[in-house]
Amino acid sequence: MQIIDMPLFPLNTVLFPHMALPVRIFEERYKLMIKRVLEGDGVFGVALIKSGKEVGEPAEPFTVGTTARILKVEPLEQGNVSLSCVGVRPFRIMEVIQWRPYLVGRTTYLEHTVGDADVALVLAEKVRGKFRRYLDVLAQTLRREPLRVDLNVDLQALSYAVGAALQMDNTQKQRLLETTTAEERLRLEVDMLREETKVLRIFQVMEERDLGGRHPKRGPDV
């Protein structure tokens, strides 16, 4: 088992492998961290905050996160920087070995496998269908164009993309990230998509009732 001492960036988001992550750096501690990261391999760990806040005192992260590789650095005013990153590999924090000026964790990489490939393929087709319906209902609720996501990808990438796109509580997304097989992650997503779509449809009904008797401005037919 490979042990890596990794700089950590606790955030109010769950990063999945292959997913994009824009980050704006304005705190001095993270400017220092990113400077050191760029002097090395350009990789740091992102973990969802379990307690605390992004700004101020060090926050306690969940123990499972995803490494982020810096792809682009854009200087901003007052020495701030904007980063374009991408999620790479899931990891587990064994212990936090440094709290100031920024967190450093003693970590090990996690192996995410497919699981039962035949079962995962069946679940993937269910997820694709339910996810398309979910995106349509979400777009109707928000009165926006449906989000377009490439679903013709492998089983792991599909499970990550759906997990990242679902508009749900971060603790539920964290549960998906901590799941070690695509099979089980897709199984969870079948249920999550079903429930989240129901919730969105309830919102639609409630909104229609609130508009009862009114005549909202009609949008263009699509």
Secondary structure, DSSP 8 states (H G I E B T S, - for coil): ---EEEEEEEESS---TT-EEEEEE-SHHHHHHHHHHHHTTSEEEEEEEEES-SSSS--EE-SEEEEEEEEEEEE-GGG-EEEEEEEEEEEEEEEEEE-SSSEEEEEEE---B--SHHHHHHHHHHHHHHHHHHHHHHHHHHTS--------S-HHHHHHHHHHH--S-HHHHHHHHH--BHHHHHHHHHHHHHHHHHHHHHHHHHHHHHTTT---------
